[in-house]
């Protein structure tokens, strides 16, 4: 069987100070990617000029669009890609020199799995950045042939990093199904479970091939605004839809747990930043998940800000609400 081809998709927005170093990590691969597709997402700085001036040693396509966010930029890259596998790389991060070669080797030796998950780490761009460096280790390695087994393994180590920079996936998963990134923040969390459920085989490698830059101004460092909360809502809605899906009843507990996790984030950041919550959304989510734990958290974090009628409605829900 022929060696798998890999398309690297790189959305870029206002990263003129970092994109050259990121491209150098791509150009320095011991095995070059088969194609690189770079989408400048309406940058207001010199990002596009830096990208065009870089001496790319691999087949490359460079496009420029109006600013719509990482999700639509990745979707555009998918539509243009031709590789057997796609990899999403952020334009301010770093890849180890062995990444492409290791991915091709892993894929060939593992009977061409649908998704390959791997580990990463992070580094501060500047000592003044007050955020902690995050460990993106998977915590285990192994091959899996059912989503339930994979999710159990993730749950056992309490680690399930959602970033698309931490997995390689078959292009066919994206082009032969309705899978697509949303325009809102947290598009990576929104897509993970639908992606896992659309696949049939998985390989997890605890080896580290990716380093995330922790810097001022990146999406992960921004104060949680109304746009972030909208992203949480879309992610929760996606999880609720999967929770109702009878095709995958065995993974419902994991989906439910993840939905509760993101609902708590939604409530926490809304109350912390003084952003009004969508009461109808709160009610429908609590009733849909039937979670006493979530109801208690709503009352604890936002009880004073919520209408009493809403709390009475939830408390009056039929029996069977779960903890």
Buried (B, 14 or more C-beta within 10 A) or exposed (E): EEEBBBBBBBBBBBBBBBBBBBBEBBBBBEBBBBBBBBBBBBBEEBBBEBBEEBEBEBEBBBBBEEEBBBBBBBBBBBEBBEBBBBBBBBBBBBBBBBBBEBBBBBBEEBEBBBBBBBBBBBBBBEEEBEEEEBEBBBBBBEBBEEBBEBBBBBBEEEBBBBBBBBBBBBBBBBEEEEBBBBBBBBBBBBBBBBBBBBBBBBBBBBBBBBBBBBBEEBBBEEEBEEBBBBBBBBBBBBBBEBBEBEEBEEBBBBBBBBBBBBBBBBBBBBBEEEBEBBBEBBBBBBBBBBBBBBBEBBBEBBEEEBEEEBBEBBEEBEEEBEE
